[in-house]
Amino acid sequence: MKVSEIVEKLDLKVYSGRKGLDREISGGYVSDLLSDVMGNAQEGEVWITLQVHQNVMAIASLKDLAAVILVNNLEPHENTVRHSDDENIPVLGTSLSTFEISGKLYQLLNQ
């Protein structure tokens, strides 16, 4: 499944990184601890978090993640948006909680 498909099916807002919407998704990872994501997330996964600062993109780029979803109507910092556009890794947003969007993403990827 492509990032663009989860954007449509989960009604996600695209903040940045639009050139990466065709990236393939291999799964998902949920954590707000950067060192946890760095140690455990896998290439191609979508990262669900409430972290909005530039270091999110440093980790997403290092791990070659497909996209980042911000929860609870949180918006990325300006430098996060720039880094996302530079790396072509979409930063997406939802009004849903981490629990809710994780469940929906899991169901969608396992249909």
PyRosetta script that sets phi, psi and omega in degrees:
from pyrosetta import init, pose_from_sequence

init()
pose = pose_from_sequence("MKVSEIVEKLDLKVYSGRKGLDREISGGYVSDLLSDVMGNAQEGEVWITLQVHQNVMAIASLKDLAAVILVNNLEPHENTVRHSDDENIPVLGTSLSTFEISGKLYQLLNQ")
pose.set_psi(1, 143.4)
pose.set_omega(1, 180.0)
pose.set_phi(2, -94.1)
pose.set_psi(2, 157.5)
pose.set_omega(2, 178.3)
pose.set_phi(3, -56.8)
pose.set_psi(3, -41.2)
pose.set_omega(3, -179.2)
pose.set_phi(4, -58.6)
pose.set_psi(4, -32.2)
pose.set_omega(4, 179.5)
pose.set_phi(5, -70.5)
pose.set_psi(5, -39.8)
pose.set_omega(5, 178.7)
pose.set_phi(6, -71.9)
pose.set_psi(6, -30.4)
pose.set_omega(6, 176.1)
pose.set_phi(7, -59.1)
pose.set_psi(7, -47.1)
pose.set_omega(7, -178.4)
pose.set_phi(8, -69.7)
pose.set_psi(8, -48.2)
pose.set_omega(8, -173.4)
pose.set_phi(9, -73.5)
pose.set_psi(9, -26.6)
pose.set_omega(9, -179.3)
pose.set_phi(10, -105.2)
pose.set_psi(10, 5.3)
pose.set_omega(10, 178.6)
pose.set_phi(11, 53.6)
pose.set_psi(11, 53.1)
pose.set_omega(11, -178.4)
pose.set_phi(12, -92.5)
pose.set_psi(12, 149.7)
pose.set_omega(12, 175.1)
pose.set_phi(13, -89.3)
pose.set_psi(13, 137.4)
pose.set_omega(13, 176.7)
pose.set_phi(14, -99.1)
pose.set_psi(14, 113.2)
pose.set_omega(14, 179.0)
pose.set_phi(15, -86.3)
pose.set_psi(15, -36.6)
pose.set_omega(15, -174.0)
pose.set_phi(16, -167.5)
pose.set_psi(16, 175.7)
pose.set_omega(16, 177.0)
pose.set_phi(17, 70.8)
pose.set_psi(17, 31.1)
pose.set_omega(17, -175.7)
pose.set_phi(18, -56.9)
pose.set_psi(18, -29.3)
pose.set_omega(18, 179.9)
pose.set_phi(19, -66.2)
pose.set_psi(19, -14.8)
pose.set_omega(19, 179.7)
pose.set_phi(20, -97.2)
pose.set_psi(20, 8.7)
pose.set_omega(20, -177.4)
pose.set_phi(21, -66.6)
pose.set_psi(21, -16.5)
pose.set_omega(21, 178.2)
pose.set_phi(22, -90.5)
pose.set_psi(22, 4.4)
pose.set_omega(22, 179.5)
pose.set_phi(23, -66.4)
pose.set_psi(23, 143.0)
pose.set_omega(23, 177.5)
pose.set_phi(24, -82.4)
pose.set_psi(24, 142.7)
pose.set_omega(24, -179.7)
pose.set_phi(25, -103.6)
pose.set_psi(25, 130.8)
pose.set_omega(25, 178.7)
pose.set_phi(26, -103.6)
pose.set_psi(26, -12.0)
pose.set_omega(26, -178.8)
pose.set_phi(27, 165.6)
pose.set_psi(27, -161.2)
pose.set_omega(27, -179.0)
pose.set_phi(28, -139.6)
pose.set_psi(28, 159.1)
pose.set_omega(28, 176.2)
pose.set_phi(29, -142.0)
pose.set_psi(29, 137.0)
pose.set_omega(29, -177.8)
pose.set_phi(30, -122.6)
pose.set_psi(30, 119.7)
pose.set_omega(30, 175.3)
pose.set_phi(31, -171.6)
pose.set_psi(31, 150.8)
pose.set_omega(31, 174.4)
pose.set_phi(32, -110.0)
pose.set_psi(32, 2.2)
pose.set_omega(32, 179.7)
pose.set_phi(33, -100.1)
pose.set_psi(33, 112.1)
pose.set_omega(33, -174.2)
pose.set_phi(34, -57.6)
pose.set_psi(34, -41.2)
pose.set_omega(34, -178.9)
pose.set_phi(35, -65.9)
pose.set_psi(35, -31.7)
pose.set_omega(35, 176.6)
pose.set_phi(36, -65.9)
pose.set_psi(36, -45.5)
pose.set_omega(36, 179.3)
pose.set_phi(37, -63.9)
pose.set_psi(37, -43.5)
pose.set_omega(37, -179.7)
pose.set_phi(38, -60.6)
pose.set_psi(38, -37.0)
pose.set_omega(38, -177.7)
pose.set_phi(39, -85.0)
pose.set_psi(39, -21.0)
pose.set_omega(39, -170.0)
pose.set_phi(40, -128.0)
pose.set_psi(40, -22.7)
pose.set_omega(40, 179.5)
pose.set_phi(41, -68.8)
pose.set_psi(41, 150.9)
pose.set_omega(41, -177.9)
pose.set_phi(42, -113.5)
pose.set_psi(42, 152.0)
pose.set_omega(42, 178.3)
pose.set_phi(43, -50.5)
pose.set_psi(43, 135.3)
pose.set_omega(43, 176.4)
pose.set_phi(44, 86.7)
pose.set_psi(44, -3.8)
pose.set_omega(44, 179.8)
pose.set_phi(45, -81.3)
pose.set_psi(45, 159.9)
pose.set_omega(45, 172.6)
pose.set_phi(46, -97.9)
pose.set_psi(46, 128.4)
pose.set_omega(46, -178.9)
pose.set_phi(47, -98.5)
pose.set_psi(47, 124.5)
pose.set_omega(47, 176.7)
pose.set_phi(48, -103.6)
pose.set_psi(48, 125.4)
pose.set_omega(48, -174.6)
pose.set_phi(49, -155.9)
pose.set_psi(49, 168.0)
pose.set_omega(49, 171.2)
pose.set_phi(50, -108.5)
pose.set_psi(50, 1.8)
pose.set_omega(50, 177.5)
pose.set_phi(51, -76.1)
pose.set_psi(51, 134.4)
pose.set_omega(51, -173.9)
pose.set_phi(52, -121.9)
pose.set_psi(52, -0.8)
pose.set_omega(52, -173.8)
pose.set_phi(53, -86.4)
pose.set_psi(53, 171.0)
pose.set_omega(53, -174.3)
pose.set_phi(54, -58.3)
pose.set_psi(54, -30.0)
pose.set_omega(54, -178.7)
pose.set_phi(55, -62.7)
pose.set_psi(55, -23.2)
pose.set_omega(55, 174.8)
pose.set_phi(56, -58.5)
pose.set_psi(56, -44.0)
pose.set_omega(56, -178.6)
pose.set_phi(57, -72.0)
pose.set_psi(57, -31.5)
pose.set_omega(57, 176.3)
pose.set_phi(58, -61.7)
pose.set_psi(58, -43.3)
pose.set_omega(58, 178.9)
pose.set_phi(59, -70.7)
pose.set_psi(59, -43.2)
pose.set_omega(59, 179.8)
pose.set_phi(60, -59.9)
pose.set_psi(60, -39.8)
pose.set_omega(60, 178.9)
pose.set_phi(61, -69.7)
pose.set_psi(61, -45.9)
pose.set_omega(61, 179.8)
pose.set_phi(62, -57.4)
pose.set_psi(62, -41.7)
pose.set_omega(62, -177.6)
pose.set_phi(63, -89.5)
pose.set_psi(63, -3.0)
pose.set_omega(63, -177.7)
pose.set_phi(64, 53.5)
pose.set_psi(64, 51.4)
pose.set_omega(64, 178.7)
pose.set_phi(65, -75.1)
pose.set_psi(65, 154.5)
pose.set_omega(65, -177.5)
pose.set_phi(66, -76.4)
pose.set_psi(66, -35.0)
pose.set_omega(66, -177.3)
pose.set_phi(67, -170.7)
pose.set_psi(67, 166.8)
pose.set_omega(67, 175.0)
pose.set_phi(68, -124.6)
pose.set_psi(68, 132.6)
pose.set_omega(68, 175.3)
pose.set_phi(69, -111.2)
pose.set_psi(69, 123.0)
pose.set_omega(69, 174.7)
pose.set_phi(70, -93.9)
pose.set_psi(70, 136.4)
pose.set_omega(70, -175.1)
pose.set_phi(71, -101.0)
pose.set_psi(71, 172.8)
pose.set_omega(71, 171.4)
pose.set_phi(72, 55.6)
pose.set_psi(72, 35.9)
pose.set_omega(72, 179.8)
pose.set_phi(73, 62.3)
pose.set_psi(73, 20.8)
pose.set_omega(73, 177.7)
pose.set_phi(74, -73.7)
pose.set_psi(74, 147.3)
pose.set_omega(74, -179.7)
pose.set_phi(75, -119.6)
pose.set_psi(75, 144.1)
pose.set_omega(75, -178.0)
pose.set_phi(76, -71.3)
pose.set_psi(76, 149.8)
pose.set_omega(76, 172.9)
pose.set_phi(77, -64.9)
pose.set_psi(77, 157.9)
pose.set_omega(77, -177.8)
pose.set_phi(78, -57.2)
pose.set_psi(78, -42.4)
pose.set_omega(78, -179.5)
pose.set_phi(79, -70.7)
pose.set_psi(79, -25.1)
pose.set_omega(79, 174.3)
pose.set_phi(80, -67.4)
pose.set_psi(80, -42.1)
pose.set_omega(80, 178.3)
pose.set_phi(81, -60.9)
pose.set_psi(81, -46.6)
pose.set_omega(81, 179.7)
pose.set_phi(82, -60.7)
pose.set_psi(82, -45.4)
pose.set_omega(82, -179.9)
pose.set_phi(83, -64.2)
pose.set_psi(83, -39.6)
pose.set_omega(83, 177.8)
pose.set_phi(84, -60.5)
pose.set_psi(84, -45.1)
pose.set_omega(84, 178.5)
pose.set_phi(85, -65.0)
pose.set_psi(85, -39.1)
pose.set_omega(85, 179.0)
pose.set_phi(86, -64.6)
pose.set_psi(86, -37.9)
pose.set_omega(86, -175.9)
pose.set_phi(87, -92.3)
pose.set_psi(87, -7.6)
pose.set_omega(87, -176.8)
pose.set_phi(88, 57.6)
pose.set_psi(88, 38.6)
pose.set_omega(88, 175.3)
pose.set_phi(89, -113.8)
pose.set_psi(89, 110.7)
pose.set_omega(89, -176.9)
pose.set_phi(90, -62.1)
pose.set_psi(90, 137.7)
pose.set_omega(90, 168.6)
pose.set_phi(91, -107.4)
pose.set_psi(91, 120.6)
pose.set_omega(91, -175.0)
pose.set_phi(92, -115.6)
pose.set_psi(92, 163.3)
pose.set_omega(92, -180.0)
pose.set_phi(93, -140.0)
pose.set_psi(93, 155.4)
pose.set_omega(93, 177.7)
pose.set_phi(94, -147.1)
pose.set_psi(94, 155.5)
pose.set_omega(94, 174.3)
pose.set_phi(95, -84.5)
pose.set_psi(95, -11.2)
pose.set_omega(95, -177.0)
pose.set_phi(96, -72.2)
pose.set_psi(96, 160.1)
pose.set_omega(96, 174.5)
pose.set_phi(97, -76.0)
pose.set_psi(97, 167.6)
pose.set_omega(97, 176.8)
pose.set_phi(98, -57.6)
pose.set_psi(98, -44.6)
pose.set_omega(98, 179.9)
pose.set_phi(99, -59.0)
pose.set_psi(99, -48.6)
pose.set_omega(99, -176.4)
pose.set_phi(100, -65.0)
pose.set_psi(100, -48.7)
pose.set_omega(100, -176.2)
pose.set_phi(101, -70.3)
pose.set_psi(101, -31.8)
pose.set_omega(101, 177.2)
pose.set_phi(102, -62.6)
pose.set_psi(102, -45.4)
pose.set_omega(102, 179.1)
pose.set_phi(103, -62.7)
pose.set_psi(103, -43.1)
pose.set_omega(103, -180.0)
pose.set_phi(104, -65.8)
pose.set_psi(104, -42.0)
pose.set_omega(104, 178.9)
pose.set_phi(105, -65.4)
pose.set_psi(105, -41.9)
pose.set_omega(105, 178.1)
pose.set_phi(106, -58.3)
pose.set_psi(106, -48.9)
pose.set_omega(106, 179.5)
pose.set_phi(107, -60.5)
pose.set_psi(107, -43.4)
pose.set_omega(107, -177.6)
pose.set_phi(108, -63.8)
pose.set_psi(108, -43.8)
pose.set_omega(108, -177.4)
pose.set_phi(109, -74.9)
pose.set_psi(109, -15.6)
pose.set_omega(109, -177.7)
pose.set_phi(110, -112.5)
pose.set_psi(110, 23.6)
pose.set_omega(110, 177.9)
pose.set_phi(111, -75.6)
pose.dump_pdb("model.pdb")
